[in-house]
Amino acid sequence: MTDGLLLRARTRARISAPPAGLLLYARSRTVPRALAVLLATTALAVWAAHGLDAYVDSNRRVPAVALAPLLAAAVIGASLYTASEELDRTAARPWWQRRLVHLLALTALAAALLSVAVLGHGSVFGPPAMIRNTLGCTGVTVAAAAVLGARLSWLPAFGYVSAVYLASAGAHGRAVTMWAWPVQPGGEAGAWAMALGAFVVGGALYVVRGARAEGMRA
């Protein structure tokens, strides 16, 4: 009787407790720190968006919609770094499942949190634009992590978004909605296609290859 109760208790504990492998993976990628920084980024985005007087002109939200996802993507990219690359490559189980869960979980959380910063007023630069830019910036960042390494993964997205933000003022035409997707309204189909394409391609590259080992030569 007592042995049966103990066995049931142990079984329930095993089912309810998270797998030790996932916890070790999260710690090795400093996921708890990434979550804390994402919360801080969201607070900063909320403060910035409400300080732009967007109720006067919705276009004043563009800096928040373009830059907040960039910061969140940099946080996600930094969380892909591991100090035990050699051990990871010799693991018996494939890593792509953990990489996929890691990427999707942090991206979904970042998109949901940052959308809070631009709620209300029915603006064209509202939650859809914030979600789109989070996906696009994260896609560029994780692709860079696979090619350059996690520590430098923020550079390409930062350079591209900064260049677009400065160069797209006054630009017109269909092509603008595609190459200048970080500063487009949330309903632009071309901007969504580019951002989703970047996320799918960049995410697939990272999930398959992982972040490039620091110091690895081409």
One Martini backbone bead per residue (centre of mass of N, CA, C, O) as a GRO file, in nm:
protein
  218
    1MET     BB    1   0.061   0.060  -0.024
    2THR     BB    2   0.299   0.250   0.024
    3ASP     BB    3   0.448   0.185  -0.241
    4GLY     BB    4   0.221   0.282  -0.428
    5LEU     BB    5   0.217   0.580  -0.337
    6LEU     BB    6   0.512   0.642  -0.404
    7LEU     BB    7   0.495   0.578  -0.705
    8ARG     BB    8   0.279   0.792  -0.774
    9ALA     BB    9   0.435   1.039  -0.676
   10ARG     BB   10   0.678   1.006  -0.865
   11THR     BB   11   0.522   1.015  -1.130
   12ARG     BB   12   0.397   1.299  -1.093
   13ALA     BB   13   0.666   1.451  -1.066
   14ARG     BB   14   0.775   1.376  -1.347
   15ILE     BB   15   0.542   1.506  -1.509
   16SER     BB   16   0.546   1.805  -1.377
   17ALA     BB   17   0.833   1.821  -1.429
   18PRO     BB   18   1.078   1.950  -1.588
   19PRO     BB   19   1.313   1.881  -1.790
   20ALA     BB   20   1.647   1.882  -1.731
   21GLY     BB   21   1.747   1.949  -2.018
   22LEU     BB   22   1.595   2.222  -2.050
   23LEU     BB   23   1.720   2.365  -1.808
   24LEU     BB   24   2.013   2.343  -1.902
   25TYR     BB   25   1.973   2.489  -2.165
   26ALA     BB   26   1.868   2.759  -2.052
   27ARG     BB   27   2.121   2.820  -1.882
   28SER     BB   28   2.337   2.804  -2.114
   29ARG     BB   29   2.158   3.056  -2.262
   30THR     BB   30   2.047   3.269  -2.063
   31VAL     BB   31   1.726   3.292  -2.054
   32PRO     BB   32   1.653   3.448  -1.795
   33ARG     BB   33   1.801   3.706  -1.884
   34ALA     BB   34   1.642   3.751  -2.144
   35LEU     BB   35   1.368   3.794  -2.007
   36ALA     BB   36   1.446   4.043  -1.843
   37VAL     BB   37   1.527   4.220  -2.090
   38LEU     BB   38   1.253   4.209  -2.233
   39LEU     BB   39   1.100   4.357  -2.010
   40ALA     BB   40   1.271   4.615  -2.024
   41THR     BB   41   1.214   4.675  -2.323
   42THR     BB   42   0.910   4.709  -2.289
   43ALA     BB   43   0.916   4.944  -2.092
   44LEU     BB   44   1.066   5.134  -2.285
   45ALA     BB   45   0.855   5.124  -2.516
   46VAL     BB   46   0.619   5.235  -2.357
   47TRP     BB   47   0.749   5.503  -2.280
   48ALA     BB   48   0.813   5.600  -2.569
   49ALA     BB   49   0.532   5.580  -2.706
   50HIS     BB   50   0.390   5.778  -2.489
   51GLY     BB   51   0.611   6.021  -2.562
   52LEU     BB   52   0.509   6.077  -2.888
   53ASP     BB   53   0.220   6.170  -2.944
   54ALA     BB   54   0.033   5.963  -3.126
   55TYR     BB   55  -0.251   6.106  -3.118
   56VAL     BB   56  -0.160   6.321  -3.332
   57ASP     BB   57   0.063   6.114  -3.478
   58SER     BB   58   0.125   5.795  -3.587
   59ASN     BB   59   0.420   5.839  -3.708
   60ARG     BB   60   0.560   5.866  -3.417
   61ARG     BB   61   0.592   5.540  -3.386
   62VAL     BB   62   0.827   5.446  -3.564
   63PRO     BB   63   1.069   5.427  -3.368
   64ALA     BB   64   0.941   5.206  -3.187
   65VAL     BB   65   0.873   4.995  -3.417
   66ALA     BB   66   1.179   4.971  -3.514
   67LEU     BB   67   1.363   4.950  -3.238
   68ALA     BB   68   1.241   4.745  -3.038
   69PRO     BB   69   1.278   4.485  -3.212
   70LEU     BB   70   1.584   4.516  -3.232
   71LEU     BB   71   1.644   4.473  -2.931
   72ALA     BB   72   1.504   4.198  -2.903
   73ALA     BB   73   1.679   4.051  -3.115
   74ALA     BB   74   1.947   4.091  -2.965
   75VAL     BB   75   1.866   3.922  -2.721
   76ILE     BB   76   1.814   3.659  -2.872
   77GLY     BB   77   2.094   3.634  -2.999
   78ALA     BB   78   2.255   3.623  -2.728
   79SER     BB   79   2.105   3.349  -2.629
   80LEU     BB   80   2.271   3.158  -2.846
   81TYR     BB   81   2.500   3.138  -2.669
   82THR     BB   82   2.785   2.912  -2.613
   83ALA     BB   83   3.049   2.761  -2.409
   84SER     BB   84   2.970   2.440  -2.526
   85GLU     BB   85   3.014   2.349  -2.830
   86GLU     BB   86   3.156   2.071  -2.818
   87LEU     BB   87   2.938   1.928  -2.647
   88ASP     BB   88   2.699   1.975  -2.835
   89ARG     BB   89   2.821   1.814  -3.087
   90THR     BB   90   2.836   1.531  -2.898
   91ALA     BB   91   2.554   1.479  -2.876
   92ALA     BB   92   2.310   1.237  -2.909
   93ARG     BB   93   2.105   1.453  -2.946
   94PRO     BB   94   1.933   1.657  -3.122
   95TRP     BB   95   1.909   2.029  -3.137
   96TRP     BB   96   1.669   2.143  -3.310
   97GLN     BB   97   1.435   2.140  -3.108
   98ARG     BB   98   1.553   2.342  -2.903
   99ARG     BB   99   1.598   2.572  -3.100
  100LEU     BB  100   1.303   2.605  -3.186
  101VAL     BB  101   1.180   2.662  -2.910
  102HIS     BB  102   1.356   2.898  -2.835
  103LEU     BB  103   1.281   3.083  -3.073
  104LEU     BB  104   0.967   3.082  -3.055
  105ALA     BB  105   0.932   3.170  -2.761
  106LEU     BB  106   1.086   3.444  -2.767
  107THR     BB  107   0.937   3.569  -3.008
  108ALA     BB  108   0.648   3.557  -2.896
  109LEU     BB  109   0.705   3.719  -2.642
  110ALA     BB  110   0.812   3.977  -2.774
  111ALA     BB  111   0.560   4.039  -2.948
  112ALA     BB  112   0.356   4.055  -2.714
  113LEU     BB  113   0.494   4.273  -2.541
  114LEU     BB  114   0.536   4.503  -2.761
  115SER     BB  115   0.233   4.546  -2.833
  116VAL     BB  116   0.161   4.712  -2.577
  117ALA     BB  117   0.301   4.986  -2.668
  118VAL     BB  118   0.068   5.009  -2.934
  119LEU     BB  119  -0.194   5.048  -2.811
  120GLY     BB  120  -0.436   5.197  -2.955
  121HIS     BB  121  -0.591   5.429  -3.183
  122GLY     BB  122  -0.578   5.264  -3.453
  123SER     BB  123  -0.301   5.232  -3.573
  124VAL     BB  124  -0.075   5.167  -3.833
  125PHE     BB  125   0.140   5.163  -3.576
  126GLY     BB  126   0.088   4.882  -3.440
  127PRO     BB  127   0.091   4.557  -3.359
  128PRO     BB  128   0.148   4.448  -3.649
  129ALA     BB  129   0.417   4.602  -3.688
  130MET     BB  130   0.558   4.486  -3.438
  131ILE     BB  131   0.544   4.189  -3.514
  132ARG     BB  132   0.681   4.202  -3.788
  133ASN     BB  133   0.954   4.324  -3.684
  134THR     BB  134   1.023   4.097  -3.492
  135LEU     BB  135   1.046   3.878  -3.705
  136GLY     BB  136   1.252   4.011  -3.897
  137CYS     BB  137   1.483   4.076  -3.693
  138THR     BB  138   1.515   3.786  -3.593
  139GLY     BB  139   1.587   3.654  -3.861
  140VAL     BB  140   1.848   3.816  -3.913
  141THR     BB  141   1.989   3.745  -3.644
  142VAL     BB  142   1.996   3.428  -3.662
  143ALA     BB  143   2.150   3.419  -3.924
  144ALA     BB  144   2.400   3.563  -3.809
  145ALA     BB  145   2.459   3.348  -3.593
  146ALA     BB  146   2.527   3.121  -3.805
  147VAL     BB  147   2.765   3.298  -3.943
  148LEU     BB  148   2.906   3.488  -3.697
  149GLY     BB  149   2.757   3.473  -3.430
  150ALA     BB  150   2.604   3.571  -3.142
  151ARG     BB  151   2.771   3.834  -3.065
  152LEU     BB  152   2.720   3.952  -3.385
  153SER     BB  153   2.407   3.931  -3.463
  154TRP     BB  154   2.317   4.246  -3.442
  155LEU     BB  155   2.452   4.398  -3.681
  156PRO     BB  156   2.281   4.364  -3.944
  157ALA     BB  157   2.012   4.471  -3.831
  158PHE     BB  158   2.116   4.744  -3.736
  159GLY     BB  159   2.218   4.844  -4.012
  160TYR     BB  160   1.954   4.816  -4.172
  161VAL     BB  161   1.750   4.975  -4.000
  162SER     BB  162   1.911   5.236  -3.994
  163ALA     BB  163   1.919   5.283  -4.302
  164VAL     BB  164   1.614   5.283  -4.348
  165TYR     BB  165   1.536   5.513  -4.154
  166LEU     BB  166   1.715   5.728  -4.318
  167ALA     BB  167   1.630   5.654  -4.640
  168SER     BB  168   1.295   5.645  -4.652
  169ALA     BB  169   1.254   5.934  -4.666
  170GLY     BB  170   1.042   6.006  -4.940
  171ALA     BB  171   0.989   5.737  -5.045
  172HIS     BB  172   0.866   5.564  -5.342
  173GLY     BB  173   0.681   5.282  -5.405
  174ARG     BB  174   0.665   4.942  -5.408
  175ALA     BB  175   0.957   4.869  -5.313
  176VAL     BB  176   0.950   5.007  -5.033
  177THR     BB  177   0.770   4.792  -4.881
  178MET     BB  178   1.021   4.591  -4.884
  179TRP     BB  179   1.301   4.735  -4.805
  180ALA     BB  180   1.115   4.918  -4.581
  181TRP     BB  181   0.963   4.734  -4.361
  182PRO     BB  182   1.028   4.869  -4.068
  183VAL     BB  183   0.849   5.153  -4.175
  184GLN     BB  184   0.577   5.019  -4.214
  185PRO     BB  185   0.276   4.956  -4.213
  186GLY     BB  186   0.084   4.685  -4.099
  187GLY     BB  187  -0.073   4.636  -4.404
  188GLU     BB  188   0.175   4.558  -4.569
  189ALA     BB  189   0.243   4.296  -4.773
  190GLY     BB  190   0.544   4.331  -4.849
  191ALA     BB  191   0.652   4.355  -4.560
  192TRP     BB  192   0.552   4.080  -4.461
  193ALA     BB  193   0.704   3.903  -4.665
  194MET     BB  194   0.990   3.985  -4.575
  195ALA     BB  195   0.972   3.918  -4.273
  196LEU     BB  196   0.885   3.621  -4.299
  197GLY     BB  197   1.121   3.534  -4.475
  198ALA     BB  198   1.342   3.601  -4.269
  199PHE     BB  199   1.240   3.411  -4.045
  200VAL     BB  200   1.239   3.141  -4.196
  201VAL     BB  201   1.530   3.140  -4.304
  202GLY     BB  202   1.682   3.211  -4.042
  203GLY     BB  203   1.557   2.990  -3.864
  204ALA     BB  204   1.646   2.745  -4.033
  205LEU     BB  205   1.950   2.798  -4.021
  206TYR     BB  206   1.974   2.779  -3.713
  207VAL     BB  207   1.841   2.504  -3.652
  208VAL     BB  208   2.046   2.341  -3.826
  209ARG     BB  209   2.336   2.485  -3.732
  210GLY     BB  210   2.351   2.703  -3.548
  211ALA     BB  211   2.572   2.868  -3.380
  212ARG     BB  212   2.859   2.999  -3.430
  213ALA     BB  213   3.159   2.950  -3.340
  214GLU     BB  214   3.381   3.108  -3.163
  215GLY     BB  215   3.661   3.152  -3.379
  216MET     BB  216   3.576   3.046  -3.638
  217ARG     BB  217   3.683   2.954  -3.943
  218ALA     BB  218   3.620   2.978  -4.290
   0.00000   0.00000   0.00000
